[in-house]
């Protein structure tokens, strides 16, 4: 197992442990995005774990606020949040509410959840940082369900117009949202062509191939062209736990209490890890 694969495994395990606290959650998304978040927080992003508000940091915006459980797992792996806090997930007075809120959680840049808003905020942040002559990047993490929202495409047009080379959009294309398959709710293909038409540099990769994910992040950061960058990640909901991967509907997961430990045991076994 490579170092980044180990980080992704830890993120998946933290997410499952948080899911067990409440007996439910957006676990499918967390397992599917773990490789992307491992590369983001353990390779690409510039930040200081002991100073989440450091001015020189790269900004990571969680537009899809219901993915907070995944983001918390990454923040724990990055050392920004203590592992012990995961036991408070979704509880009263916790710093880890079920939907991401910037006022509660260190390292959470925006309060997401009203889908389609993150990219609009990211455009403003990127413009502001450019005026400051900052070298920081703004990363906007969003879901394919947000492609239904007109504000997303207005922001995409604006970013292209302003040639925001410090903006990197990460799109989780898992083809599932609350009402069913994303491409049936609102057809979004050919997705790469649409982003390119708005003036973006586009990459599309397997979001569960951590080597491809790392290469895509590196290419986005190194691009010399003065244009915003988007990476479209095709991911599998529930990745790493077969009985969750195979569920027909896994947008929001509830399982019987013993199944949380079963899922953790499967994850451990598939990664060559013993009980911890």
N, C-alpha and C positions, 0 to 999 in steps of 0.2 A: 504494500500500500504506500503510495507517495504521500508526501506531507499534505498536499492539498486534498487528496482523497481522505486522509485522516480528519482534516478539518470538516469536510462535508459529512463524514460519518458522525462526528461529534454534534454537528448542527442538527442532523436528523434525530439523534438520540435525545438531545435537549428538548426538541419539539414534541417528541412522543411523551416525554416525562411531564411536560406542561399540559399536554392533552389529557393525561391521566388525572391530573389535579382536578380538572373540571368534568372529565368524562366525555368531553366533546371538543370540537374545534375545527379550524381550517387546517387540518393535518395533511390532507392530500396536497395542498399547495406548498406547505412547508417542506415536505419530502421531495416534491418535484423541483423546488427552487434551491435546494441545499447546495448543489454544485456551483450554481451561479453566485450565491451568497458567500460561499467559501472562497472563491476567487476574488470577489469584491473586497471582502474584509481581511483576507489573509494574504493578499497579493497586490491588488491594484490600488485601493484607496489610500490616500495620505491622511492620517489622523493621529491624535495623541490620546491613548486610552484613558490617561489620568486627567485629561483636559478636553472633554467633548466639545466645548465651545471655542477651541483654539481657532483664531481667525484664519490661519493658513490651511485649514483642513479642506479636503474635498467634501462636498455636500452630497449625502445620499437621501433622496426623498422617496418615501414609501407612499406612493399615490394610492395604491390598493390597500387601504388601512386594515382590511380584514386579514392581510398576510402578516399582521403584527407578530404572531406566534413564531413565524419564520425569522422575522427581523430580530426579535428578542434572542432567539437561539444564536444568531450570528453575532449580536452584541455581546453575549456571554462568551462566545468563542474568541472574540476580539479583546476581551478583558475590560470592556467598558461597563458591563454589569456583572455583579457577582453571581456565580452559579447558584448559590443558596436562594437567590430571589425567585428562581423559577418555581419554587414551591408555593409562591404567592400568586401565581398567574390567575388573573381574572377574579381575584378576591377583593373584598372591601379594603380600601386604603392601599392597595398594591400599586407599585410603580409600573406594573405590567398589565394594563387593561386589555380586554379582548380585542379592541380596535385601537390602532396606533394614535397616541395623543402626545404632542410635543411638550405639553406642560407637565407631563408625568414622568417621562422616561429619558434618561441621559442618552444622547446620541440619536434621538428621534427629532428630525428637523422640522417636520410638519405634522399636523393632525390630518391624517388621510381618512378615506372612507366614503366621501361623496365622490364617486368614481368619475374620472375625467378631469379632475382639478389639478392633479399633481404636475402635469406637463406645463400648464399655464403658469404655475408658480415657479417651476424650474426655468422657464424662459426669462422671467423677471429677475431671478437670482443670477442667472448667467450674464444678463445684461449689466446688472449691478456690479458683479465681480470684474467684468471687463472694464467698466468705467474706473474701478479701483486699481486696474492693472495687476490684478491678482492672477497667479498661475494655477489657481484651484479649478478643478473640474466640478461640474454639477451632474450627478447621476439621478435620473428619474426612473424608478422602478414601477412598472404598471402591468396590468393584465390585458389579455386580448379582449375581454369584455368591455374594456374602456374604449375600444375602437368603435363602439356603438355611439359614443358621445361626440357631438359636434364640436365641443370645446377642445377636444383632443386634436382635431384636425385644424382648427383655428390656430392653436399653439404651434402645431407642426409647420404651418405656413409661415407664421411669424418667425420661428427659429431659422427657417431657411432664408427668409428675407434679410434677417439681421446677421446671417452667416455666423451663427454661434458655435464656433469651433471648440468652446469649453463645455458644451452640453452633450452628454451621452445618455440616450434613452434605452432602457432595458425592457423588452416586452416579453412577458411570459405567455407563450402561445401553447396553452394546454387544451384548448378547444372545449372548455367547459365553463359555464356560468350557472347561476342559480336556476335559470329557467330551462337549461338544457345545453346542447352543443352550441358553442359560440358561433360557428359558421352557419348554423341553421337559424339562429335568432337574427343574425345580421351578417350576410356573407361579406367577408373581408378580403378574400383573395382576388387578384394577385397582390399580396401584401407588400412584398419587396418593391414591386414596381410603383405602388402608390406612395410609399415613403420617398423613393428616389425622385418621383415627380414633384415632390414638395421641396427638393433641394438638399436631401439628406444623403450622407454616405451610409450605405446599407450592408449589413452582414446578416446571414441567416445560418444558424448552426444548431446542432443537437445540444440542448441545454443540459443533458445528462451525461455528456462526454466532457469530463472536466478538462482534458487537454485542449479540446476544441474551444471550450469556454475561455480558458486562459489566453489562447492565441487570439481570440476575438477581442478580448479586453485590451490586450497589448496593441493590436492593430488600431483599435479605436483611439487609444491615447497617442499613438505615434503618428497618426495621419497628418500629413502636411497641409492638406487642402483646408481652406477657410470655410468649413461647412459643419453643421451639426451631424452627430453620428448616432445611428440606431443599430442595436443588435437584437434580432428576432430569435428568441430561444424556443425551440420546440421541446417541450418537456412532457413527462408522464406523471400524472397525478399519483401520489402514493408511492413514488419510486423507492425501491429498496425493501418494501414489505408486500410480497405478492398478493396476499389476500385483500389488501387495500388497493393495490393497482387494478385488481380485477373487478372491483365494485362498479356497478353500472352508474351509480350516482355517488360521487365522493366530493362534491363541492363543500359540504359541511358534514363532518363525520361524527357519528356516535357509534360506539361499540360497547359490548358487554364488558364489565370491569376486568375480568381475567384476560381479555384480549389485548389490553394495553401492554401487559407484561409479555404476552405471546409475541406481539409485534416487536418489542425491544429485543427479545431473545432471538427472533429471526434476523433482525438487523445485526446483532452481535455476531451470530454464527456466519452470516454471509460476508462479514468483514474480518473474520478470523479473531474476533474478540471474545473473551470469556466474560462471565458475570462480573459486574463491578459493584 
